[in-house]
Amino acid sequence: MWSKIQVTLYLNKKLLPHLRSNIRLVIGVLALTSAVSCHRGNEDDLIANINTRWVAHALGGYQGKSYLNCRECFDSNLLKGYQLFEMGFMMTTDNHMAGIHDGQEAEFGLPASFSLSQFKSSSIQGTTPLSDIDVAELARDHRDWYLVTDIKSNNLDGLKALCRAFDTLGVSCFDRVIPQFYFPDELKILNELPFKRSIFTMYKFGNQPDQLLKLIDSYPQLWAVTMWADWWNDTYRQNLAERKVIGFVHTVNDPTKAKDLLNAGVTGIYTDFLDDRSL
């Protein structure tokens, strides 16, 4: 017959190593879970802390001029506190993305089709042009802003080209780029390129509240909707709020109109010149 002391010593000898191993495993799992939770929390905080009130249209105005998509536009408006920068793009003949609004080729001194080197040697109103590589460098060097794309032709190929540039510099394209889509069929791109945030822009789709809701319900990963300012009404406000979708309007440069829209429930406004100091 074993004594209580012998039994205790035996159990300690046989079971304690296993208990220690299991304890270490549990501690490891808890630490990993804590790290993942912390990461997700930080990511959620980052999303929540984006200043969505203003979207710098064409990287924002510069010296009273708009539709420039220029380096000077970005630098000056980043200092004003913008975090969302919308930028027009066209694809070059060598499969790079050039920061230019469609139809502005002549203003840049470019032919209808042009290469990256031709674009980089051009200028609009004396400003510095930006390519996909330049934008990726800006994303690498400044971590607190997001690129909203305006690619009206071959959206999928354009987004892939942007992601190649971002990936080359080790910047998360799916996090830092927010694509705009213009037609319902384009939303299928999200099945191939899983951007964390995306925008459906309505001006080609039309003022169709019921059809928009069906579209949002079909693509719950949509982050925001953008429409003409004159289309905004309480129905859109309520329906978007119920689905936790951001409501943007474009393009507004009048401070009184902007204030009225914000009071009417608009989340944010595409603008060339406005910021919080304007209101």
C-alpha positions, 0 to 999 in steps of 0.5 A: 500500500502506497502512502499519500506522500508516495502517491503525490511524488509519483504523480508529480514525477509522471504528470508535472512535465505534461502539465508544464508542456500544456501550460506552455502551449496554452500560454503560447496560444493566449499570447498569439491570440492577444497579438492577433487581437491587438493587431486587429484592434490597431487596424480597426482603429486606423480605419476608424480614425481616417478623416473621411470628411474631405476627399482631395479631388485630383489630389486637391487644388494647388494655387487656386487651380484644380485637376492637376494630380500633381506632386505639389497638390499632394504635398500641400494638401497633406499638410492641410490634414487630408487623408483621402486623396482621389487621383485620376489615372491613365495607362501608358503604352508600357503598362504604367499608370500616369496621374492624368485625367482623361482628356488632358493629354494636350494640356500635358503636351502629350499625344493620345498614347504615351509612354512612362518616360514621355509622361514623366517629361511632361507637365501641366501648368508647370507642376510635377507629374506623378506616376504609379511608382511615384505614388507608391513612394509617397505611400511608403514615405507617408503612412497616414493617407489613402489613394482613391483611384479614378480609372475610367478605362480598363479599371482591372488592368489599371488596379493591377498595375498600381498594385505591382508598383506598391508591392515592389516597394513593400506597401500593402496595395489592398490596404492603402488603395481604395478603388472606385467602381462605376458599373455593377459588373466592375465590382467582380474585381473585388473577387480577384483583388480583395481591397479592404475598402472600395467605393461605388461611384454613381454618376454613370449608374444613375440616381437609382436608390432601389437599385443601389441598395440591391447592389450594396446588399450583393457586395457587402464589402463595399465601404462607401458610395459617392454621388452627385451632391444634388442627389443626396437626400434623407432616403440615401442617408438612412439606407446607407447608415443602416448598412454602415456604408459611407456616403460621399458626394462630389465635387463641392467647393462652396463652404455653405453648400458643404456645411449644409450637406454635412448637416444633412448626414453626408459623411464626406465631400470630394473637394478641390479647396475646402477643409475644416478651416473653411466652415 
